[in-house]
Amino acid sequence: MTPKKLEYLLLTFFLILRLASFWTYQNLVWNSSLATILIISFTYLTLKNLPLAWTILVTELFLDGAGGFFQLGGLILRTWFLGIFALAWLGSKIKNRKLNLSLPKPILITLLLSIFTILLAIILGLKNGHGTILVLQDAILYFFVFLLFPTLEFTNFPKKYFISLSKIFIILSGVFSLLTFFIYSSALGFLQNPYYHWFRDIAGGKITDLGNHFFRVVLSNQIIIVPLVLIFISYLIKQSTNKKWWFLTSLSLLILIMNFSRIYFLALAFGMLILAYKNNFKKWFLTSLTITTLFITIFISLNLVSSRFNSIGLELIGLKISSIQKPSDDISGAIRLAMLPDIKEKISTHPYFGSGLATQVSYEDPATKEIVTRTQFDWGYFEMLAELGFVGTFIFLLFIIMVLYYLAKLVYKQKSPLHLGLFAGAISLFVINITTPALFQGFGILYFVFIMKIISENHQDDVSLQ
């Protein structure tokens, strides 16, 4: 099968899955039946061809968003796939008694220390009564790092497939977000309708009316859009006439505009500065200027169309700029400010090793004036400090920094747009983590797993030359 045919097949399959989920999510029998078929099929493939099952699992993790489209026995499809694959892979390791860990020792040491830190945070979370389910939900996100071990072992997941997967991810996300935006902007749908509830409860997204028929469309997997678009831009600096990269970049910018998270815009700008390294300054500057112009053009065009040509979105930008200067004027900013006192207390109570996973924060809602308690802090680094403590946070960040150190060495040695794009994308996740759990969210962890795969391949080459 050619790469283009594979891409069409993946795009069609996952679009059909989303449609099937929407039509069956309120019908437990049909939804569970489809989940059963998919689970049995994956189990069969796992037993027959473990490397192929690994490729399918990675594809599902990457393309299936929040992963809640189908459920069986109270567990989402992703949990079933991960459990089935984990058991099969562990069984093969016990049988063969061989584990590939071809990584630099500093990465391995900090990785093991990080795993120990997370295990301690799980114990503390359970000890402090944070709830078993909530603790395990947080732990699963961190433990995506265990996917590193089969990733290092299997060689049937080349960089070309990663690029194809990224392409389909952007197209799928773009179609999904644009369709959702159109439904509400055109008044074909209304908030609180069945699609809204499916989008929120099953797809794990948010739809917010920002005025003038502009609806903010947010999905949890969009956290990886900024790193991906930086990879595309890195290629564009080298290949400025490549239509494929321009298409993917344009679609990525459209997704970010519909998401309308100011931290994403800041992270993108910061990442583009990183791309100036090891590149011709003139090419970098012209590409950056073109990208900025393209971003503004898409933003104005989307606002003109959605507002029936009554607005170009200046008042929307004005609202966001003022919220940066005066966060209390913005609801999300006001909520973040309201959280700070309780966050400070949580950190000061257990400063060294934290309160454990699923630590909750309480605050007075600025709109309803009611006390709200939740596990999402909306402050990435503060959440890490509250859950892992200063010691645990230092160890986990040291692990990620060690990965970036070896990636930076590759960037310095080679002139690969992929390596530089990956490095810029990783730095952007550090910026996003200010307000969003980017570094310890599933997609963020997967991003660093892929980086370690590249480091491992180059490390093996270095070792073989010695």
C-alpha positions as CSV (number, residue, x, y, z in Angstrom):
1,M,0.0,0.0,0.0
2,T,1.3,3.4,-1.0
3,P,1.7,6.1,1.7
4,K,-1.0,8.2,0.1
5,K,-3.5,5.3,0.1
6,L,-2.6,4.6,3.7
7,E,-3.3,8.2,4.6
8,Y,-6.7,8.2,2.9
9,L,-7.6,4.9,4.6
10,L,-6.6,6.3,8.1
11,L,-8.5,9.5,7.5
12,T,-11.7,7.7,6.4
13,F,-11.5,5.1,9.2
14,F,-11.2,7.7,12.0
15,L,-13.9,9.9,10.5
16,I,-16.2,6.9,10.4
17,L,-15.3,6.1,14.0
18,R,-16.3,9.6,15.2
19,L,-19.6,9.4,13.3
20,A,-20.3,6.0,14.7
21,S,-19.5,7.2,18.2
22,F,-21.9,10.2,17.9
23,W,-24.8,8.0,16.7
24,T,-24.3,5.3,19.3
25,Y,-23.0,7.2,22.4
26,Q,-26.5,7.3,24.0
27,N,-27.1,3.6,23.0
28,L,-25.1,1.5,25.3
29,V,-25.7,-1.7,23.5
30,W,-24.6,-0.5,20.1
31,N,-21.6,1.5,21.5
32,S,-20.5,-1.5,23.5
33,S,-20.9,-3.8,20.5
34,L,-18.7,-1.7,18.3
35,A,-16.2,-1.5,21.1
36,T,-16.2,-5.3,21.5
37,I,-15.6,-5.8,17.7
38,L,-12.6,-3.4,17.9
39,I,-11.2,-4.9,21.0
40,I,-11.5,-8.5,19.7
41,S,-9.8,-7.4,16.4
42,F,-7.0,-5.7,18.2
43,T,-6.5,-8.7,20.5
44,Y,-6.2,-11.0,17.5
45,L,-3.7,-8.8,15.8
46,T,-1.7,-8.4,19.0
47,L,-1.4,-12.2,19.4
48,K,-0.5,-12.7,15.7
49,N,1.8,-9.7,15.1
50,L,3.0,-7.7,18.1
51,P,4.9,-5.1,16.0
52,L,1.8,-4.4,13.9
53,A,-0.3,-4.1,17.0
54,W,2.2,-1.5,18.3
55,T,1.8,0.6,15.2
56,I,-2.0,0.4,15.5
57,L,-1.8,1.4,19.2
58,V,0.4,4.4,18.4
59,T,-2.0,5.4,15.6
60,E,-5.0,5.1,17.9
61,L,-3.2,7.2,20.6
62,F,-2.3,9.8,18.1
63,L,-5.6,10.1,16.1
64,D,-8.3,9.1,18.6
65,G,-8.2,12.4,20.6
66,A,-9.4,11.9,24.2
67,G,-10.0,8.3,23.4
68,G,-13.6,8.2,24.9
69,F,-15.5,7.4,21.7
70,F,-16.3,3.8,22.6
71,Q,-16.6,2.1,26.0
72,L,-16.9,-1.4,27.3
73,G,-17.4,-2.4,30.9
74,G,-16.9,1.2,32.0
75,L,-13.4,1.4,30.3
76,I,-12.7,3.4,27.2
77,L,-11.2,1.8,24.1
78,R,-7.8,3.2,24.7
79,T,-7.6,1.6,28.1
80,W,-8.5,-1.8,26.6
81,F,-5.9,-1.4,23.9
82,L,-3.1,-0.3,26.3
83,G,-3.9,-3.2,28.7
84,I,-4.0,-5.9,26.0
85,F,-0.8,-4.7,24.4
86,A,0.9,-4.3,27.8
87,L,0.1,-7.9,28.8
88,A,1.2,-9.3,25.4
89,W,4.4,-7.3,25.4
90,L,5.3,-8.2,29.0
91,G,4.6,-11.8,28.2
92,S,7.1,-11.7,25.3
93,K,9.7,-10.0,27.4
94,I,9.4,-12.7,30.1
95,K,9.7,-15.3,27.5
96,N,12.6,-13.8,25.6
97,R,14.3,-12.2,28.7
98,K,15.6,-9.3,26.5
99,L,15.0,-5.6,26.8
100,N,16.3,-2.9,24.5
101,L,17.4,0.2,26.4
102,S,19.8,1.8,23.9
103,L,19.8,5.3,25.4
104,P,22.5,7.5,27.0
105,K,23.0,6.6,30.7
106,P,22.0,10.1,32.0
107,I,18.6,9.7,30.3
108,L,18.1,6.2,31.7
109,I,19.1,7.3,35.2
110,T,16.8,10.3,35.3
111,L,14.0,8.2,33.7
112,L,14.2,5.6,36.5
113,L,14.3,8.4,39.1
114,S,11.2,9.9,37.5
115,I,9.3,6.6,37.5
116,F,10.2,6.3,41.2
117,T,8.9,9.8,41.8
118,I,5.6,9.0,40.1
119,L,5.2,5.8,42.1
120,L,5.8,7.8,45.3
121,A,3.2,10.4,44.1
122,I,0.7,7.6,43.6
123,I,1.2,6.3,47.1
124,L,0.9,9.8,48.6
125,G,-2.2,10.5,46.6
126,L,-3.9,7.3,47.9
127,K,-2.6,7.9,51.4
128,N,-4.1,11.4,51.4
129,G,-7.5,10.2,50.2
130,H,-7.5,11.7,46.8
131,G,-9.6,8.9,45.4
132,T,-8.3,5.7,43.7
133,I,-9.9,6.5,40.3
134,L,-8.6,10.1,40.2
135,V,-5.1,9.0,41.2
136,L,-5.0,6.3,38.5
137,Q,-6.3,8.7,35.9
138,D,-3.4,11.1,36.6
139,A,-0.9,8.2,36.8
140,I,-1.9,6.9,33.4
141,L,-0.9,10.2,31.8
142,Y,2.6,10.0,33.4
143,F,3.0,6.4,32.6
144,F,2.7,7.0,28.9
145,V,6.4,7.1,29.3
146,F,6.4,3.3,29.6
147,L,5.5,3.3,25.9
148,L,9.2,4.2,25.4
149,F,10.3,0.5,25.9
150,P,8.3,-1.0,23.0
151,T,9.1,2.1,20.9
152,L,12.8,1.4,21.3
153,E,12.3,-2.2,20.4
154,F,10.1,-2.0,17.3
155,T,11.7,-0.7,14.1
156,N,8.6,-0.8,12.0
157,F,7.6,2.8,13.0
158,P,9.9,4.9,10.9
159,K,10.1,8.7,10.8
160,K,8.2,8.7,7.5
161,Y,5.2,7.1,9.2
162,F,5.4,9.7,11.9
163,I,5.2,12.5,9.3
164,S,2.2,10.7,7.6
165,L,0.5,10.3,11.0
166,S,1.1,14.0,11.8
167,K,-0.4,14.9,8.4
168,I,-3.6,12.9,9.0
169,F,-3.8,14.2,12.6
170,I,-3.8,17.8,11.4
171,I,-6.3,17.1,8.6
172,L,-8.6,15.1,11.0
173,S,-8.3,17.8,13.7
174,G,-9.0,20.5,11.2
175,V,-12.0,18.9,9.7
176,F,-13.4,18.1,13.2
177,S,-12.8,21.6,14.6
178,L,-14.0,23.4,11.5
179,L,-17.2,21.3,11.3
180,T,-17.9,22.0,15.0
181,F,-17.2,25.7,14.5
182,F,-19.5,25.8,11.4
183,I,-22.4,24.0,13.2
184,Y,-22.6,26.7,15.9
185,S,-21.4,29.8,14.0
186,S,-24.0,29.2,11.3
187,A,-26.7,28.6,14.1
188,L,-27.4,25.1,12.7
189,G,-26.8,23.9,16.3
190,F,-27.0,25.5,19.7
191,L,-25.1,25.1,22.9
192,Q,-26.4,22.2,25.1
193,N,-27.7,20.3,22.1
194,P,-26.9,16.6,21.7
195,Y,-23.7,17.3,19.6
196,Y,-22.5,19.7,22.3
197,H,-22.9,17.1,25.0
198,W,-21.2,14.4,22.9
199,F,-18.3,16.8,22.1
200,R,-17.9,17.7,25.8
201,D,-18.5,14.3,27.5
202,I,-17.2,11.9,24.8
203,A,-14.7,13.8,22.7
204,G,-13.4,15.7,25.7
205,G,-13.7,19.1,24.2
206,K,-15.1,22.5,25.0
207,I,-17.3,24.9,22.9
208,T,-17.5,28.5,24.0
209,D,-19.4,31.4,22.5
210,L,-17.0,34.4,22.3
211,G,-19.6,36.7,20.6
212,N,-20.2,37.7,16.9
213,H,-20.9,34.1,16.1
214,F,-17.2,33.2,16.9
215,F,-17.1,29.9,18.8
216,R,-14.0,28.7,20.6
217,V,-13.4,25.0,19.8
218,V,-11.0,23.3,22.2
219,L,-9.9,19.6,22.3
220,S,-7.3,18.1,24.6
221,N,-5.2,16.7,21.8
222,Q,-4.7,20.2,20.4
223,I,-1.9,20.6,22.9
224,I,0.4,18.9,20.3
225,I,-0.6,21.2,17.4
226,V,2.0,23.9,18.3
227,P,5.0,21.4,18.3
228,L,3.7,19.9,15.0
229,V,3.3,23.3,13.3
230,L,6.9,24.2,14.4
231,I,8.1,21.0,12.7
232,F,6.2,22.0,9.5
233,I,7.7,25.5,9.7
234,S,11.2,24.0,10.2
235,Y,10.7,22.1,6.9
236,L,9.3,25.3,5.2
237,I,12.5,27.3,6.0
238,K,14.4,24.6,4.0
239,Q,11.7,24.0,1.4
240,S,9.8,27.3,1.0
241,T,7.9,26.2,-2.1
242,N,6.7,22.9,-0.8
243,K,2.9,23.0,-1.1
244,K,2.4,20.1,1.4
245,W,4.1,21.9,4.2
246,W,2.2,25.1,3.5
247,F,-1.1,23.3,3.5
248,L,-0.4,21.6,6.8
249,T,0.9,24.8,8.3
250,S,-2.2,26.8,7.2
251,L,-4.6,24.1,8.6
252,S,-2.7,24.0,11.9
253,L,-2.9,27.8,12.2
254,L,-6.7,27.6,11.6
255,I,-7.0,25.0,14.4
256,L,-5.0,27.2,16.8
257,I,-7.2,30.2,15.9
258,M,-10.4,28.3,16.6
259,N,-8.9,27.1,19.8
260,F,-7.9,30.7,20.7
261,S,-5.7,29.9,23.7
262,R,-3.3,32.8,24.1
263,I,-0.6,30.6,25.7
264,Y,-0.5,28.6,22.4
265,F,0.1,31.8,20.5
266,L,2.9,32.8,22.9
267,A,4.4,29.3,22.6
268,L,4.3,29.4,18.8
269,A,6.1,32.7,18.7
270,F,8.7,31.5,21.2
271,G,9.3,28.3,19.2
272,M,9.7,30.2,15.9
273,L,12.5,32.2,17.5
274,I,14.2,28.9,18.3
275,L,14.0,27.9,14.6
276,A,16.4,30.8,13.8
277,Y,19.2,28.6,15.1
278,K,21.3,26.8,12.4
279,N,19.2,28.4,9.7
280,N,19.8,31.1,7.1
281,F,18.6,34.3,8.8
282,K,17.0,35.7,5.7
283,K,15.1,32.5,4.9
284,W,14.0,32.2,8.6
285,F,12.9,35.9,8.7
286,L,10.9,35.7,5.4
287,T,9.3,32.4,6.4
288,S,8.4,33.8,9.9
289,L,7.0,37.0,8.3
290,T,4.9,34.9,5.8
291,I,3.6,32.7,8.7
292,T,2.6,35.8,10.7
293,T,0.8,37.3,7.7
294,L,-0.9,34.0,7.0
295,F,-2.0,33.8,10.7
296,I,-3.5,37.3,10.6
297,T,-5.2,36.7,7.3
298,I,-6.8,33.4,8.5
299,F,-7.9,35.1,11.7
300,I,-9.5,38.1,10.0
301,S,-11.1,35.9,7.3
302,L,-12.6,33.5,9.9
303,N,-14.0,36.4,11.9
304,L,-15.5,38.1,8.8
305,V,-17.2,35.0,7.6
306,S,-18.5,34.0,11.1
307,S,-19.7,37.5,11.9
308,R,-21.5,37.9,8.5
309,F,-18.9,40.5,7.6
310,N,-19.6,42.7,10.7
311,S,-16.3,42.2,12.5
312,I,-12.7,41.4,11.7
313,G,-12.1,40.2,15.3
314,L,-10.4,43.3,16.8
315,E,-12.6,43.4,19.8
316,L,-11.8,39.7,20.4
317,I,-8.1,40.5,20.3
318,G,-8.7,43.5,22.5
319,L,-10.4,41.3,25.1
320,K,-7.5,38.9,25.2
321,I,-4.8,41.6,25.3
322,S,-6.6,43.3,28.2
323,S,-6.9,40.0,30.0
324,I,-3.2,39.6,29.9
325,Q,-2.7,43.1,31.4
326,K,-5.6,42.6,33.8
327,P,-6.4,38.9,34.2
328,S,-9.4,39.5,36.5
329,D,-11.3,41.0,33.6
330,D,-11.3,37.6,31.9
331,I,-13.2,34.6,33.3
332,S,-10.4,32.1,32.7
333,G,-7.8,34.5,34.1
334,A,-10.0,35.3,37.1
335,I,-10.4,31.6,37.8
336,R,-6.6,31.2,37.7
337,L,-6.2,34.1,40.2
338,A,-8.9,32.7,42.5
339,M,-7.0,29.4,42.6
340,L,-3.7,30.8,43.8
341,P,-4.3,31.1,47.5
342,D,-5.3,27.4,47.9
343,I,-2.5,26.3,45.5
344,K,0.0,28.2,47.7
345,E,-1.4,26.4,50.8
346,K,-1.2,23.0,49.1
347,I,2.5,23.5,48.1
348,S,3.5,24.9,51.5
349,T,1.8,22.0,53.3
350,H,4.0,19.4,51.6
351,P,6.8,21.3,49.9
352,Y,9.4,18.5,49.3
353,F,7.5,15.5,48.0
354,G,4.0,17.0,47.4
355,S,0.6,15.8,48.3
356,G,0.4,13.1,45.7
357,L,-1.4,12.7,42.4
358,A,-5.0,14.0,42.0
359,T,-4.4,16.8,44.5
360,Q,-7.5,19.0,44.5
361,V,-7.7,22.8,44.5
362,S,-10.7,24.8,45.8
363,Y,-11.7,28.4,44.8
364,E,-14.7,30.7,44.7
365,D,-16.1,30.8,41.1
366,P,-16.0,34.4,39.9
367,A,-19.3,34.1,38.1
368,T,-21.5,32.0,40.5
369,K,-19.6,32.8,43.7
370,E,-19.9,29.1,44.6
371,I,-16.9,27.1,46.0
372,V,-15.6,24.8,43.3
373,T,-13.2,21.9,43.9
374,R,-11.3,20.2,41.0
375,T,-8.0,18.4,40.2
376,Q,-7.1,20.6,37.2
377,F,-5.1,23.6,38.4
378,D,-4.8,25.6,35.1
379,W,-1.2,26.2,36.3
380,G,1.0,23.5,34.9
381,Y,4.1,24.1,37.1
382,F,2.2,24.8,40.2
383,E,0.2,21.5,39.7
384,M,3.5,19.6,39.5
385,L,4.8,21.3,42.6
386,A,1.6,20.5,44.5
387,E,1.6,16.8,43.4
388,L,5.3,16.0,43.2
389,G,6.8,18.6,45.5
390,F,10.0,20.5,44.8
391,V,12.1,17.3,44.8
392,G,9.8,15.3,42.4
393,T,9.3,18.3,40.1
394,F,13.1,18.8,39.9
395,I,13.7,15.2,39.0
396,F,10.9,15.0,36.4
397,L,12.1,18.3,34.7
398,L,15.7,17.1,34.9
399,F,14.7,14.0,33.0
400,I,13.0,16.1,30.2
401,I,15.9,18.6,30.1
402,M,18.3,15.6,29.8
403,V,16.3,14.4,26.7
404,L,16.5,17.9,25.3
405,Y,20.3,18.1,25.9
406,Y,20.8,15.0,23.7
407,L,18.4,16.3,21.1
408,A,20.2,19.6,21.1
409,K,23.5,17.7,20.4
410,L,21.8,16.2,17.3
411,V,20.6,19.6,16.2
412,Y,24.2,20.9,16.5
413,K,25.8,18.0,14.7
414,Q,23.2,17.7,11.9
415,K,21.1,20.1,9.8
416,S,17.9,18.1,9.9
417,P,14.7,20.2,9.9
418,L,13.0,17.4,11.8
419,H,15.5,17.6,14.7
420,L,15.4,21.4,15.0
421,G,11.5,21.3,14.6
422,L,11.3,18.8,17.4
423,F,13.5,20.8,19.6
424,A,11.5,24.0,19.0
425,G,8.3,22.1,19.7
426,A,9.7,20.7,23.0
427,I,10.6,24.3,24.1
428,S,7.0,25.4,23.2
429,L,5.6,22.7,25.5
430,F,7.6,24.3,28.4
431,V,5.8,27.6,27.6
432,I,2.4,26.0,27.3
433,N,3.0,24.2,30.6
434,I,2.7,27.6,32.4
435,T,-1.1,27.4,32.3
436,T,-1.7,23.9,30.8
437,P,-0.4,20.5,31.9
438,A,1.6,20.1,28.6
439,L,4.7,18.3,30.0
440,F,2.8,15.7,32.0
441,Q,-0.1,15.2,29.7
442,G,-0.4,12.1,27.5
443,F,0.4,13.8,24.2
444,G,3.3,15.7,25.7
445,I,4.8,12.5,27.1
446,L,4.3,10.8,23.7
447,Y,6.1,13.7,22.1
448,F,9.2,13.1,24.3
449,V,9.0,9.3,23.7
450,F,9.3,9.9,20.0
451,I,12.3,12.2,20.6
452,M,14.0,9.5,22.7
453,K,13.4,7.0,19.8
454,I,15.4,9.3,17.5
455,I,18.1,9.8,20.2
456,S,18.3,6.0,20.6
457,E,18.8,5.5,16.9
458,N,21.6,8.0,16.7
459,H,23.1,6.7,20.0
460,Q,23.2,3.2,18.5
461,D,25.1,4.6,15.5
462,D,27.6,6.4,17.8
463,V,28.2,3.2,19.8
464,S,28.7,1.1,16.7
465,L,31.4,3.5,15.5
466,Q,33.4,3.3,18.7
